[in-house]
């Protein structure tokens, strides 16, 4: 059914003189995310005839005081910032990039905070899912000018793949901030001489990326699951498992581009649980060859009964 629909859409595009899109999204630079812990909330939903479920027309609502702020020098005698800031961190799993988030006390030095958190590495729960970091302690931003952040890495050793993954962690993490579009490593030490951006490391993303929710987050129904994907016919399947591993919700949605290009996806899943318990959100691709779940991403969460 999905193949027939994809073929029909392709034929329509050709007949109308419009070629199907081949350049996909690398994923939006994050703005803000629900503070963790705390129940996640979802945007109002609308039915979508092409997803087999429901999708949202807007990102999850921002939590006040948790938006990454541009890094600016603090005026002499200025009061310290208050509230919290949520930053997205890109760690490494199985040789690919994978995101998570941290909520910390607000600071004007957001780039320094992000690099410090990268070097600190994943939490115990995140490490249990295979996340790790290659960014060493002592790495620091030197300056941000004209959209380019100069960064000094405290260590540059390793084979070519390790060095490149380390650079990718820094680039994908720092470019979430509105003042940073690219990163220049100083000294280069294995990095390109000039500034680099997300597109330079896009091949290090896995086929399915989940940006919401993140490991350990407390979530309630309905939940918006979001991320990017480059999968067959752009179809991303989703499941919710309870503490016993039983499937309590399933749906699928389509990314904005695919196959052969990356697009954003978002879908709402709903379920019922009688009490708070561990659970798992799964995002994956269904194999066109044998129907198996492939490119599976598991996100352990805490399921909270709906209100």
C-alpha positions as CSV (number, residue, x, y, z in Angstrom):
1,X,0.0,0.0,0.0
2,X,2.8,2.4,0.9
3,X,4.7,1.6,-2.2
4,X,1.6,2.2,-4.4
5,X,1.1,5.6,-2.6
6,X,4.7,6.6,-3.1
7,X,4.6,5.6,-6.8
8,X,1.3,7.6,-7.3
9,X,2.9,10.7,-5.6
10,X,6.0,10.4,-7.8
11,X,4.0,10.1,-11.0
12,X,1.9,13.1,-10.0
13,X,5.1,15.2,-9.4
14,X,6.5,14.2,-12.8
15,X,3.3,15.0,-14.6
16,X,3.1,18.4,-13.0
17,X,6.6,19.2,-14.0
18,X,7.9,19.1,-10.4
19,X,10.7,16.8,-9.5
20,X,10.6,15.1,-6.0
21,X,12.8,16.8,-3.5
22,X,16.3,15.4,-3.1
23,X,17.8,17.7,-0.6
24,X,16.7,16.9,2.9
25,X,16.9,18.5,6.3
26,X,19.8,18.1,8.7
27,X,17.3,18.7,11.5
28,X,16.4,22.1,13.0
29,X,18.8,23.7,15.4
30,X,17.1,23.2,18.7
31,X,15.5,26.1,20.6
32,X,14.1,24.9,23.8
33,X,12.9,21.6,25.2
34,X,10.7,20.5,28.1
35,X,12.6,20.7,31.4
36,X,13.6,17.3,32.7
37,X,12.3,15.9,35.0
38,X,8.6,16.7,34.5
39,X,5.8,15.4,32.3
40,X,6.3,16.2,28.6
41,X,3.5,18.1,26.9
42,X,2.5,17.9,23.3
43,X,1.1,20.5,20.8
44,X,-2.5,20.3,19.6
45,X,-2.8,17.7,16.9
46,X,-4.5,17.3,13.6
47,X,-5.3,14.2,11.8
48,X,-3.0,13.3,8.9
49,X,-4.2,10.9,6.2
50,X,-0.6,10.1,5.2
51,X,0.9,9.1,8.5
52,X,-1.4,6.5,9.9
53,X,-1.5,8.5,13.1
54,X,-1.5,12.1,14.1
55,X,1.1,14.8,13.6
56,X,1.7,18.2,15.1
57,X,2.0,21.5,13.3
58,X,4.3,23.1,15.8
59,X,7.2,22.0,18.0
60,X,6.8,21.1,21.6
61,X,6.2,24.2,23.7
62,X,9.3,25.9,25.2
63,X,9.7,26.0,29.0
64,X,10.2,29.5,30.2
65,X,13.8,30.3,31.1
66,X,15.2,27.2,29.2
67,X,16.1,28.7,25.8
68,X,19.8,28.7,24.9
69,X,20.8,32.3,24.9
70,X,23.5,33.9,22.7
71,X,26.8,34.1,24.4
72,X,27.6,37.7,25.3
73,X,30.0,39.3,27.7
74,X,28.4,40.2,31.0
75,X,28.6,43.9,31.8
76,X,30.7,44.8,34.8
77,X,28.5,44.5,38.0
78,X,25.6,42.9,36.1
79,X,23.5,40.5,38.1
80,X,24.0,36.8,37.4
81,X,21.4,35.2,35.1
82,X,18.5,33.4,36.8
83,X,16.4,30.4,35.8
84,X,17.6,27.5,33.8
85,X,18.9,26.8,30.3
86,X,18.4,23.5,28.3
87,X,21.1,22.6,25.9
88,X,21.2,19.8,23.4
89,X,24.4,17.6,23.5
90,X,25.5,15.3,20.7
91,X,27.2,12.2,22.0
92,X,28.4,9.1,20.1
93,X,26.8,5.7,19.8
94,X,28.1,2.9,17.6
95,X,30.2,5.3,15.7
96,X,27.4,7.7,14.9
97,X,26.0,10.9,16.5
98,X,23.1,10.8,19.0
99,X,21.5,13.6,20.9
100,X,20.4,14.2,24.4
101,X,19.7,17.2,26.6
102,X,20.8,18.8,29.9
103,X,19.0,21.5,31.9
104,X,21.4,23.6,34.0
105,X,21.4,26.9,35.8
106,X,21.3,29.8,33.3
107,X,24.6,31.3,32.2
108,X,25.8,33.8,29.6
109,X,28.7,31.4,28.7
110,X,26.4,28.8,26.9
111,X,29.1,27.6,24.6
112,X,31.4,26.9,27.5
113,X,28.6,25.2,29.4
114,X,27.9,22.9,26.4
115,X,31.5,21.9,25.9
116,X,31.9,21.2,29.6
117,X,28.8,18.9,29.5
118,X,30.1,17.2,26.4
119,X,33.4,16.5,28.2
120,X,31.6,15.3,31.4
121,X,30.0,12.6,29.2
122,X,26.7,10.8,29.5
123,X,24.8,10.0,32.6
124,X,24.6,6.4,33.9
125,X,21.2,5.9,32.2
126,X,22.5,7.4,28.9
127,X,25.7,5.3,29.1
128,X,23.5,2.2,29.5
129,X,22.0,2.9,26.0
130,X,25.5,3.0,24.5
131,X,26.2,6.7,24.5
132,X,29.7,7.9,25.1
133,X,31.8,11.0,24.4
134,X,35.1,11.7,22.7
135,X,35.5,15.3,23.7
136,X,38.1,15.7,26.4
137,X,38.0,17.9,29.5
138,X,39.6,21.2,29.1
139,X,38.2,21.9,25.6
140,X,37.0,25.4,25.4
141,X,35.6,28.1,23.1
142,X,38.1,30.9,22.4
143,X,35.8,33.4,20.7
144,X,32.6,33.7,18.6
145,X,32.7,36.2,15.7
146,X,30.5,36.6,12.6
147,X,28.8,33.3,13.3
148,X,32.0,31.3,13.7
149,X,33.0,29.8,17.0
150,X,36.8,29.2,17.5
151,X,37.3,26.1,19.7
152,X,40.5,24.7,21.2
153,X,40.3,20.9,21.8
154,X,42.3,19.7,24.8
155,X,43.3,16.5,22.9
156,X,43.4,15.7,19.2
157,X,44.8,12.1,19.3
158,X,43.1,9.2,17.7
159,X,42.6,7.6,14.3
160,X,40.9,9.6,11.5
161,X,37.4,8.3,12.4
162,X,37.8,9.2,16.1
163,X,39.1,12.7,15.4
164,X,36.2,13.4,13.0
165,X,33.6,12.1,15.4
166,X,35.0,14.3,18.2
167,X,34.8,17.3,15.9
168,X,31.3,16.4,14.9
169,X,30.2,16.3,18.5
170,X,31.5,19.9,19.0
171,X,30.0,21.2,15.7
172,X,26.6,19.7,16.1
173,X,26.4,20.9,19.8
174,X,27.6,24.4,19.4
175,X,25.6,25.2,16.2
176,X,22.3,24.9,18.2
177,X,23.0,28.5,19.4
178,X,21.7,31.4,17.3
179,X,25.1,33.1,17.3
180,X,27.0,30.0,16.0
181,X,26.7,28.8,12.4
182,X,30.1,27.2,12.0
183,X,33.1,26.1,14.1
184,X,36.8,26.6,13.5
185,X,39.2,24.4,15.4
186,X,42.3,26.3,16.6
187,X,44.8,24.7,16.2
188,X,43.3,22.6,13.4
189,X,45.2,19.4,14.4
190,X,43.5,17.1,11.9
191,X,40.4,19.4,11.4
192,X,39.8,21.4,8.2
193,X,41.7,24.7,8.2
194,X,38.5,26.7,7.7
195,X,35.1,26.8,9.4
196,X,32.9,23.7,9.3
197,X,29.2,23.3,9.9
198,X,26.6,20.5,10.4
199,X,26.6,19.6,6.7
200,X,30.3,18.6,6.9
201,X,29.4,15.8,9.3
202,X,25.9,14.9,8.2
203,X,27.1,11.5,7.1
204,X,27.8,10.7,10.8
205,X,24.1,10.7,11.6
206,X,22.3,7.3,11.9
207,X,19.4,6.6,9.6
208,X,16.9,7.4,12.4
209,X,17.6,10.2,15.0
210,X,15.3,10.8,17.9
211,X,15.5,14.3,19.4
212,X,12.4,14.1,21.5
213,X,12.0,12.5,24.0
214,X,15.5,12.0,25.5
215,X,16.8,9.2,27.8
216,X,15.3,9.3,31.3
217,X,12.6,11.9,30.5
218,X,9.2,11.6,32.3
219,X,6.5,11.6,29.6
220,X,2.8,11.4,29.6
221,X,0.2,10.7,26.9
222,X,-0.1,12.2,24.3
223,X,3.6,12.5,23.5
224,X,5.2,14.1,20.5
225,X,8.1,12.0,19.2
226,X,10.3,14.0,16.9
227,X,13.6,13.7,15.0
228,X,15.1,13.3,11.6
229,X,15.4,10.2,9.3
230,X,16.8,9.0,6.0
231,X,14.8,5.7,5.5
232,X,13.0,3.8,2.8
233,X,10.0,5.7,1.5
234,X,10.6,8.2,4.4
235,X,8.5,6.0,6.7
236,X,9.4,6.0,10.4
237,X,7.6,3.6,12.7
238,X,7.1,4.2,16.4
239,X,6.2,2.0,19.4
240,X,5.7,2.5,23.1
241,X,6.6,-0.3,25.4
242,X,5.6,-0.6,29.1
243,X,7.7,-1.8,32.0
244,X,7.1,-5.5,31.0
245,X,8.1,-4.8,27.4
246,X,4.6,-5.0,26.1
247,X,3.5,-2.9,23.2
248,X,1.0,-0.3,24.4
249,X,1.0,2.0,21.4
250,X,2.1,2.0,17.8
251,X,1.9,4.4,14.8
252,X,4.0,5.5,11.9
253,X,4.7,8.8,10.2
254,X,6.7,10.1,7.2
255,X,9.8,12.3,7.2
256,X,10.0,15.4,5.1
257,X,12.4,13.7,2.7
258,X,13.5,10.1,1.8
259,X,14.8,7.7,0.6
260,X,18.3,9.0,0.0
261,X,17.9,12.3,1.8
262,X,17.2,13.3,5.4
263,X,13.9,14.9,6.5
264,X,12.3,15.9,9.8
265,X,9.5,13.8,11.2
266,X,7.1,14.2,14.2
267,X,4.2,12.2,15.3
268,X,2.0,11.9,18.4
269,X,1.5,8.6,20.2
270,X,-1.1,8.0,22.9
271,X,-1.3,5.2,25.5
272,X,-2.7,4.4,28.9
273,X,-0.9,3.2,32.0
274,X,-2.3,2.7,35.4
275,X,0.7,3.9,37.3
276,X,4.1,5.5,36.8
277,X,6.6,3.0,35.4
278,X,9.7,2.6,33.2
279,X,9.0,2.4,29.6
280,X,10.6,2.6,26.2
281,X,10.0,4.7,23.1
282,X,11.1,3.0,19.9
283,X,11.7,4.6,16.5
284,X,12.7,2.4,13.6
285,X,12.4,1.5,9.9
286,X,10.5,-1.5,8.6
287,X,12.7,-3.5,6.2
288,X,11.3,-3.6,2.7
289,X,12.9,-7.0,2.3
290,X,11.5,-9.0,5.2
291,X,9.5,-6.6,7.4
292,X,12.0,-6.7,10.2
293,X,12.6,-3.7,12.5
294,X,15.9,-2.1,11.3
295,X,17.8,1.0,12.3
296,X,16.1,0.8,15.7
297,X,16.5,3.5,18.3
298,X,15.4,2.8,21.8
299,X,14.8,5.6,24.3
300,X,14.2,4.5,27.9
301,X,11.8,6.9,29.6
302,X,9.4,7.0,32.6
303,X,5.8,6.7,31.6
304,X,3.4,8.9,33.7
305,X,-0.3,8.3,33.7
306,X,-2.3,10.9,31.8
307,X,-4.3,13.5,33.7
